[in-house]
Amino acid sequence: MISGGGTGGHIFPAIAIANAVKRLAPDTEILFVGAEGRMEMEKVPAAGYEIIGLEIQGIDRSSLWKNLSLPWKLLKSMQKSRRIIKEFAPDVAVGVGGYASGPLLLTARRMKIPYLIQEQNSFAGVTNKNLGAGAAKICVAFTGMERFFPADRILLTGNPIRPEAVQISGKREEAMSFFGLDPTKKTILVTGGSLGARTLNKVMSGAYTDLVKEQIQLIWQCGKHYYDALKSIQAVGIRVYPFIMEMDLAYAAADLIVSRAGAGTIAELCVVGKPVILVPSPNVAEDHQTKNAQALTQQDAAVMIRDGEADDQLILAAKALLSDEARLQVLSANMSRMALLDADIVIAKEVLKIAEGGRKTR
């Protein structure tokens, strides 16, 4: 049983783990548990897996009154989790983060179902910290996680990634043709994640004409919520998309990437090994994205610009980097050194090991 979701940063690793488990043990039965109305309820069935939704939400920090129903929803979700676990009888549960992970894993712990946590960020959230004490294994993507979890149960695996998204070798010519771009010009890829990023979109909508004048091209994933407002932007070398399925080609085309700092995105960026400017989202619980970005800047593997400073600094920093080939190469090399490969298979092996132990004790 795999629980979690909410954004692509949780969903894609969850699906990657499921796929790896099926490759290693094809007869394994897998059931996903997500949050009703969230992205996983669409993406997981599209990947070929069954999913059941819980009526759960996160804490709304902008409007306290919207949280009044949260205790009731949590209680209902735990009751439903108990029914799901009794019916499915899993040998192991996996939590990847997101609203549904908490009630499902809390219930699994009470019902003596062994569970594994996949902590994607460099700073563990409250729910995972509380769950860590009872976890059979905690798979992490950053060093130093003994601050949050029992050291004897931590396994440094990296974050599972979409393999098809990072296979960029030898694809630059194909990529430039696909996007209709000029291979002699520098290209920036801007991605705000699966849902888009208001700050990045605002900065780029005010700067794209300046980039065109300086012979800089732009591949811009703006997110489906922002696309209607931005799709009318037309200029030579500017390509705007709600979502890019062909991320391998987008990465292959880029000389510089501007991105939010979600853990899943960072895992892909490390494997891709392109120079990156990270603009962490300020709207993430416990400021995870800033801490993720700092884990890279401390290794001189990326440049970080805070969200509130992006208006003034982002375009200046991007143009300065594109004109400094030596600096681009340093960032690229250091980023590549931080890549952790085959996380999906490593985690899947741990899941199957725990499942085998779970069967023996039941």
Phi and psi in degrees as a GROMACS rama.xvg file:
@    title "Ramachandran Plot"
@    xaxis  label "Phi"
@    yaxis  label "Psi"
@TYPE xy
-122.045  128.392  ILE-2
-123.386  148.721  SER-3
129.528  -178.756  GLY-4
143.185  -147.469  GLY-5
105.977  -47.1048  GLY-6
-136.762  167.823  THR-7
-58.9193  -29.4908  GLY-8
-63.4706  -25.1986  GLY-9
-95.9871  -38.5881  HIS-10
-70.7958  -47.0855  ILE-11
-61.8607  -43.0558  PHE-12
-61.5662  -38.2438  PRO-13
-62.0385  -44.7058  ALA-14
-66.4985  -38.4157  ILE-15
-61.8074  -41.1203  ALA-16
-63.9528  -45.2152  ILE-17
-59.2706  -45.5835  ALA-18
-61.4594  -40.0899  ASN-19
-67.7382  -39.2745  ALA-20
-60.4272  -43.4552  VAL-21
-66.4129  -33.1267  LYS-22
-67.1761  -39.4602  ARG-23
-79.5554  -34.6649  LEU-24
-141.072  83.3388  ALA-25
-58.7029  -22.9996  PRO-26
-86.9999  3.47679  ASP-27
-66.8732  134.274  THR-28
-92.1352  130.48  GLU-29
-126.625  130.713  ILE-30
-124.508  130.127  LEU-31
-94.2479  148.151  PHE-32
-127.52  123.081  VAL-33
-128.762  -168.199  GLY-34
-104.219  130.986  ALA-35
-57.9196  137.335  GLU-36
82.111  -0.628128  GLY-37
-99.3629  171.342  ARG-38
-57.2995  -33.57  MET-39
-64.5876  -26.0041  GLU-40
-67.3446  -16.8502  MET-41
-102.189  -44.9788  GLU-42
-72.0272  -36.6559  LYS-43
-67.5963  -48.6789  VAL-44
-60.0726  -34.033  PRO-45
-63.6331  -26.6205  ALA-46
-87.1228  -1.67499  ALA-47
98.0144  16.1051  GLY-48
-119.321  150.442  TYR-49
-78.8631  143.333  GLU-50
-139.356  142.129  ILE-51
-116.489  136.9  ILE-52
-98.1728  143.388  GLY-53
-106.374  146.688  LEU-54
-86.0111  80.6685  GLU-55
-134.841  153.721  ILE-56
-141.308  165.33  GLN-57
-88.5626  175.867  GLY-58
-74.5401  128.839  ILE-59
-92.2205  106.608  ASP-60
-79.4424  -11.5703  ARG-61
-91.2326  -17.35  SER-62
-149.401  100.438  SER-63
-63.2308  -33.1434  LEU-64
-65.355  -24.917  TRP-65
-69.5715  -12.1808  LYS-66
-91.9303  -2.82393  ASN-67
-61.3669  -31.4516  LEU-68
-87.3055  -3.27727  SER-69
-60.8656  -45.7124  LEU-70
-59.0374  -40.2375  PRO-71
-64.926  -43.1376  TRP-72
-65.9805  -36.6462  LYS-73
-64.7035  -44.0197  LEU-74
-62.0235  -45.8722  LEU-75
-61.8724  -39.0938  LYS-76
-67.0218  -37.1994  SER-77
-70.8251  -36.1906  MET-78
-65.1089  -42.7837  GLN-79
-68.0354  -38.0865  LYS-80
-58.9628  -40.2464  SER-81
-62.7881  -42.7364  ARG-82
-63.7642  -42.4141  ARG-83
-62.467  -44.264  ILE-84
-65.8496  -40.8635  ILE-85
-63.2807  -39.5258  LYS-86
-75.5596  -42.4097  GLU-87
-83.472  -28.1875  PHE-88
51.5324  60.3278  ALA-89
-70.1972  150.491  PRO-90
-84.3043  -21.1662  ASP-91
-156.925  146.927  VAL-92
-116.123  147.819  ALA-93
-127.172  131.942  VAL-94
-116.117  127.212  GLY-95
-109.755  4.5878  VAL-96
97.1586  161.563  GLY-97
106.141  168.066  GLY-98
-55.7488  -40.2754  TYR-99
-76.8909  -19.2901  ALA-100
-61.7766  -42.4786  SER-101
-58.5343  -61.9405  GLY-102
-62.7892  -34.9433  PRO-103
-67.4256  -46.9002  LEU-104
-73.5993  -34.1356  LEU-105
-60.0637  -42.4353  LEU-106
-68.2591  -41.07  THR-107
-59.3968  -41.5956  ALA-108
-62.3423  -43.6702  ARG-109
-64.3278  -30.6103  ARG-110
-94.4993  12.0356  MET-111
63.0609  30.9986  LYS-112
-91.1761  123.179  ILE-113
-65.3729  145.105  PRO-114
-140.466  154.687  TYR-115
-118.123  137.702  LEU-116
-106.19  133.27  ILE-117
-108.799  99.296  GLN-118
-90.6645  113.306  GLU-119
-86.9074  -22.8708  GLN-120
-98.163  165.65  ASN-121
-81.5369  -9.24313  SER-122
-132.87  113.006  PHE-123
-69.5702  142.476  ALA-124
-77.9842  167  GLY-125
-58.6274  -45.3221  VAL-126
-61.7978  -47.8169  THR-127
-66.7861  -35.1167  ASN-128
-62.1271  -41.95  LYS-129
-67.7285  -36.7708  ASN-130
-77.8144  -21.6864  LEU-131
-58.8416  -35.6503  GLY-132
-61.9892  -28.3521  ALA-133
-102.817  2.46573  GLY-134
-76.6731  143.806  ALA-135
-71.8968  -33.8135  ALA-136
-155.036  143.757  LYS-137
-120.808  112.098  ILE-138
-93.1192  123.78  CYS-139
-122.747  163.54  VAL-140
-111.422  -8.10094  ALA-141
-131.531  153.577  PHE-142
-76.2969  167.456  THR-143
79.6525  15.5528  GLY-144
-81.0083  1.60185  MET-145
-63.642  -16.2359  GLU-146
-62.4708  -24.8994  ARG-147
-116.153  -26.0018  PHE-148
-132.799  159.312  PHE-149
-58.8993  123.623  PRO-150
-59.4471  -33.3341  ALA-151
-73.6933  -8.11279  ASP-152
-112.469  3.17343  ARG-153
-86.5267  137.138  ILE-154
-131.195  120.586  LEU-155
-79.7837  108.678  LEU-156
-118.281  -22.0556  THR-157
83.2358  175.746  GLY-158
-97.2346  137.146  ASN-159
-60.9991  142.08  PRO-160
-126.305  168.165  ILE-161
-81.993  108.134  ARG-162
-56.3307  -38.3486  PRO-163
-66.8923  -20.3589  GLU-164
-81.7424  -20.4198  ALA-165
-110.745  5.00188  VAL-166
-86.062  85.8635  GLN-167
-111.095  -7.10572  ILE-168
-58.2232  128.177  SER-169
73.0129  13.4398  GLY-170
-105.904  4.69137  LYS-171
-61.6812  -45.3245  ARG-172
-61.9822  -44.9434  GLU-173
-61.0963  -39.8272  GLU-174
-65.3581  -44.3928  ALA-175
-64.9324  -36.2801  MET-176
-67.8949  -42.4804  SER-177
-59.6287  -44.244  PHE-178
-88.1198  -3.86689  PHE-179
66.5904  42.1162  GLY-180
-111.498  164.274  LEU-181
-89.4016  116.364  ASP-182
-66.8439  -12.5186  PRO-183
-87.4889  -7.87601  THR-184
-104.175  153.37  LYS-185
-71.8971  145.593  LYS-186
-129.748  131.694  THR-187
-105.279  132.809  ILE-188
-102.672  125.401  LEU-189
-113.707  124.203  VAL-190
-138.318  124.423  THR-191
-99.6484  20.5154  GLY-192
84.8893  -177.281  GLY-193
-66.0098  -24.2982  SER-194
-101.523  -6.0429  LEU-195
87.9009  169.431  GLY-196
-140.754  116.492  ALA-197
-56.841  -45.739  ARG-198
-63.4226  -47.2718  THR-199
-61.5746  -40.9498  LEU-200
-65.2668  -40.1632  ASN-201
-63.5932  -45.8773  LYS-202
-63.1311  -46.1627  VAL-203
-69.2681  -35.7204  MET-204
-66.3818  -24.8116  SER-205
-91.5173  -9.37458  GLY-206
-118.649  -9.74489  ALA-207
-64.1661  -33.3629  TYR-208
-65.6536  -35.9595  THR-209
-66.8669  -38.8953  ASP-210
-63.9583  -41.8408  LEU-211
-59.8388  -43.1181  VAL-212
-60.7267  -31.7154  LYS-213
-94.3155  16.0201  GLU-214
62.3787  34.9008  GLN-215
-109.126  131.169  ILE-216
-96.5787  162.017  GLN-217
-140.891  122.845  LEU-218
-105.882  117.833  ILE-219
-126.604  105.847  TRP-220
-91.4311  107.442  GLN-221
-96.3789  -14.6003  CYS-222
93.4971  144.912  GLY-223
-65.6853  -27.9552  LYS-224
-71.3745  -21.6061  HIS-225
-105.94  -9.42612  TYR-226
-63.0681  -41.7153  TYR-227
-58.988  -35.1986  ASP-228
-78.3527  -18.6829  ALA-229
-114.345  -11.3861  LEU-230
-66.831  -18.293  LYS-231
-80.1161  -7.3322  SER-232
-65.5956  122.514  ILE-233
-133.012  125.626  GLN-234
-163.159  156.643  ALA-235
-62.4601  125.092  VAL-236
81.5405  10.14  GLY-237
-112.511  121.401  ILE-238
-123.995  119.522  ARG-239
-113.107  130.964  VAL-240
-135.697  146.278  TYR-241
-69.3412  -38.498  PRO-242
-156.655  141.402  PHE-243
-109.449  113.68  ILE-244
-74.8587  -34.9579  MET-245
-90.1122  61.0959  GLU-246
-66.0162  -26.403  MET-247
-60.4955  -41.73  ASP-248
-72.1556  -35.7867  LEU-249
-63.8901  -45.2173  ALA-250
-64.0481  -40.8373  TYR-251
-64.0862  -33.5807  ALA-252
-76.9087  -21.7656  ALA-253
-79.8069  136.418  ALA-254
-92.3824  -25.101  ASP-255
-149.049  140.038  LEU-256
-116.197  132.539  ILE-257
-111.817  125.375  VAL-258
-150.584  156.423  SER-259
-67.0349  176.816  ARG-260
-120.829  39.7144  ALA-261
-64.1436  148.913  GLY-262
-61.1486  -41.7597  ALA-263
-65.0062  -41.1629  GLY-264
-62.5802  -44.2508  THR-265
-61.2541  -39.5345  ILE-266
-59.4165  -42.7255  ALA-267
-66.5415  -42.8067  GLU-268
-62.8776  -35.8437  LEU-269
-63.8607  -41.4833  CYS-270
-69.4957  -40.0632  VAL-271
-64.8163  -39.1841  VAL-272
72.0947  28.9788  GLY-273
-95.6539  154.065  LYS-274
-61.8565  141.68  PRO-275
-137.105  138.596  VAL-276
-107.377  121.828  ILE-277
-101.357  131.498  LEU-278
-120.716  89.8447  VAL-279
-60.9872  140.895  PRO-280
-71.0962  133.929  SER-281
-84.8011  -2.63367  PRO-282
-102.311  29.1802  ASN-283
-114.821  139.217  VAL-284
-52.5677  133.022  ALA-285
58.9462  22.3298  GLU-286
53.8459  39.8278  ASP-287
-53.4297  -43.1282  HIS-288
-66.711  -37.4369  GLN-289
-61.8959  -42.5405  THR-290
-67.3955  -36.4458  LYS-291
-61.9935  -46.0953  ASN-292
-63.213  -41.2775  ALA-293
-63.9161  -31.6072  GLN-294
-61.5776  -29.0269  ALA-295
-86.211  -42.1756  LEU-296
-65.1624  -29.8036  THR-297
-64.6647  -22.5719  GLN-298
-101.302  11.5005  GLN-299
52.8703  40.3959  ASP-300
-103.931  -7.84331  ALA-301
-159.433  163.33  ALA-302
-105.293  135.451  VAL-303
-114.822  133.839  MET-304
-125.607  126.08  ILE-305
-68.3338  149.242  ARG-306
-53.9398  -42.827  ASP-307
-70.5972  -13.8503  GLY-308
-105.002  -1.56974  GLU-309
-63.9095  -38.1782  ALA-310
-53.9619  -43.3524  ASP-311
-88.1872  -30.0114  ASP-312
-111.527  -26.359  GLN-313
-61.7499  -51.7207  LEU-314
-67.6394  -38.7004  ILE-315
-60.7747  -43.932  LEU-316
-66.0239  -40.7169  ALA-317
-63.1542  -45.8192  ALA-318
-66.2458  -37.7671  LYS-319
-64.0697  -42.3846  ALA-320
-65.2044  -43.6362  LEU-321
-64.3626  -20.9653  LEU-322
-94.8631  3.51883  SER-323
-123.916  85.3389  ASP-324
-61.5566  -37.0014  GLU-325
-63.8771  -40.8383  ALA-326
-67.8918  -38.8625  ARG-327
-59.3638  -40.8704  LEU-328
-68.3822  -37.5452  GLN-329
-63.9816  -48.051  VAL-330
-59.7244  -43.543  LEU-331
-61.7284  -46.097  SER-332
-64.4983  -43.9322  ALA-333
-68.5535  -35.5768  ASN-334
-64.0194  -45.1898  MET-335
-61.3565  -33.2582  SER-336
-67.4636  -19.747  ARG-337
-91.4587  -0.576303  MET-338
-69.8  135.158  ALA-339
-117.415  116.389  LEU-340
-95.7544  160.34  LEU-341
60.8253  29.2399  ASP-342
-59.0449  -37.4433  ALA-343
-61.6915  -43.0798  ASP-344
-69.5013  -42.296  ILE-345
-60.4721  -45.5622  VAL-346
-67.0483  -41.7386  ILE-347
-60.1797  -39.2212  ALA-348
-62.5375  -39.8685  LYS-349
-65.9622  -40.7756  GLU-350
-59.9425  -46.0925  VAL-351
-67.4861  -34.7827  LEU-352
-64.5096  -43.7159  LYS-353
-66.7979  -40.7588  ILE-354
-59.981  -40.9928  ALA-355
-62.8779  -42.1333  GLU-356
-65.5236  -36.7827  GLY-357
-63.1946  -39.1274  GLY-358
-64.5229  -38.9442  ARG-359
-69.307  -24.4226  LYS-360
-98.7616  4.03835  THR-361
